[in-house]
């Protein structure tokens, strides 16, 4: 509860006023049956119309006060719970934004979406119900029992028999329901993950004609969620008939014994009607409490899942930064005996003993077979991952000593998977520099060879892009991502196979632009095509996480068999083509 206290404090007045306002409903519900009994026992029995009118007006005034209190109670409860949920969702989202790649790997994207939406909504909803029922249900229960004992102590003893049985039944239902709700949330994770994967990969699915397979996968996930939901709600469904059974049984006993008392002259008819109402109120209050507790069991499962996100230890932070005010000024990069594993308990190293120095303004090509660690290597520079051993220096400072913000501001990166966001082309390019002038944006687009095709679009730079840039080609997307990185004016620019979808002539013009506009920027180019790096100042050849070749093209042709094999195979393919 300490964790959630900060979400309650700003809206404390609403958390207090919500339940307090609901007390007016409780008072009215407890008093109205007594007023009705007086009307029957005194007004109707004595044919006193004035008394009946007087009590009737009091009942109307009481009902009006109940209505006002109920509306205000519902409003404050809604304000408190919705504000609580919004602030909690904001902090969970902010925590996810601090996650490293390794942290994100712990959760599926679908699971994180479920926790941000469904799980927080569950907590929010049970909080709203609890605020409305917190004082109302116990108040009605206690008030109705007191009034019942005051009215007829002997008849009220029925409660002492029925209530313990009901409490045991409710407790049993909740104990069974709790683990089932937890399973249901896990199945909902799986369904959301499946949906997201299908929507993100719809083009691949269609190109491989795998719609039927994906439909089967979805059916399975959907069926699992349905079955787990039914298992959980079977308990909930069973609760209502059980409660109604006790209510009807209690009412029957009260009418039977109360009727006998009326026949014996011990009890009046109005009192029996009022007493029956109190029986209903006692049992209804128990039903409300049971529903809150049952929903709470699901909300507790959701709260635990939310806490898993909030309690996750973020691996990459600024806490140990030795020089948090430092900024990247020159772009000199040095790897000193760097090793890395994706899984800490694994013996297999993705990178092993990397030693490499890149001087400011140099263009360095990185080449090697698929899975040899090229992307992982450059990911160490902006600290998307941290090394297991050794150190990475930028301008002579260990990257761990920079603040993440300053370090990443100095590094521009065009990733293997090019990502564009919903919005216009102009808005996407402004991610590089939100204060860039239109001329600067156009210049960056020209250098990235994006300007010609953008101008041919009907709305030019104001063309709306679909989610992920689905309405532009792969090559166009790559060029827009390069332009976005250029606008950042970084001291270090990393291009991770970012020209694979453009033709060689366009790629050549992009490299030519780099040599003029990015003369002082250190450029690291990961490529599959050897022609993309052949003119680099130095080329790094990786194989199984180790540097097996380092130097210029001619030097590597003489000294590195791995490089020579790549060159020969690609040149042979070009000749055959």
Number of C-alpha atoms within 10 A of each C-alpha: 5 6 9 10 11 14 18 17 12 13 16 14 12 23 23 15 20 29 24 21 24 28 24 20 25 23 18 19 21 24 17 20 22 21 18 20 20 19 23 20 15 15 19 15 11 11 12 12 12 10 16 19 13 12 18 16 12 14 18 12 13 18 17 14 15 21 16 15 22 21 15 19 27 21 17 24 27 22 17 26 25 17 18 24 22 14 14 19 19 11 14 18 17 12 15 17 10 14 19 18 16 16 16 15 11 10 13 14 18 19 20 21 16 24 26 22 13 15 23 22 20 20 22 22 18 22 25 24 20 23 26 25 24 20 18 25 26 17 20 26 23 16 19 27 22 15 19 27 15 10 17 16 13 11 18 20 13 16 18 9 11 15 16 11 12 19 13 10 15 21 14 12 19 21 13 15 21 20 14 20 24 20 18 22 23 16 22 22 23 21 24 21 19 18 16 14 14 18 10 12 11 14 12 12 16 10 9 8 11 12 15 10 11 17 12 11 16 18 13 13 21 18 14 18 21 15 14 21 18 15 17 21 15 13 19 19 11 11 20 13 11 13 19 14 12 16 21 14 13 21 19 13 14 20 18 11 15 24 17 13 16 15 12 10 10 11 16 17 17 21 22 23 18 24 28 20 19 26 24 18 23 24 26 18 21 21 20 18 21 24 21 22 18 24 23 22 22 24 25 19 21 24 17 14 22 21 13 13 20 17 10 13 12 16 14 19 16 15 10 12 16 15 15 17 12 15 18 21 14 19 25 21 22 22 21 16 16 22 22 24 19 17 11 10 7 8 8 13 18 19 26 20 17 21 16 15 13 19 17 20 20 20 23 25 25 28 26 25 14 12 13 19 22 27 18 20 22 20 19 19 25 25 20 17 20 25 22 15 15 15 20 27 19 27 17 13 19 18 25 26 19 25 21 18 13 15 21 20 18 21 22 23 24 24 18 15 12 18 16 23 16 14 16 19 21 20 20 23 26 20 17 22 18 13 9 15 11 12 9 14 21 20 18 25 24 18 21 26 22 24 21 11 11 21 13 10 11 9 12 16 20 15 17 18 19 14 13 15 22 15 13 14 12 16 18 21 24 27 28 28 26 30 27 28 25 27 22 22 19 25 21 29 25 25 23 23 22 24 28 17 15 18 10 14 8 16 20 15 15 19 17 13 17 18 16 10 14 19 14 17 24 24 29 24 26 27 20 19 18 21 15 21 24 16 15 21 17 21 26 26 23 25 20 17 23 21 19 18 21 20 18 18 21 10 13 20 17 10 15 16 13 17 24 16 12 17 18 13 10 16 15 11 10 9 7 7 6
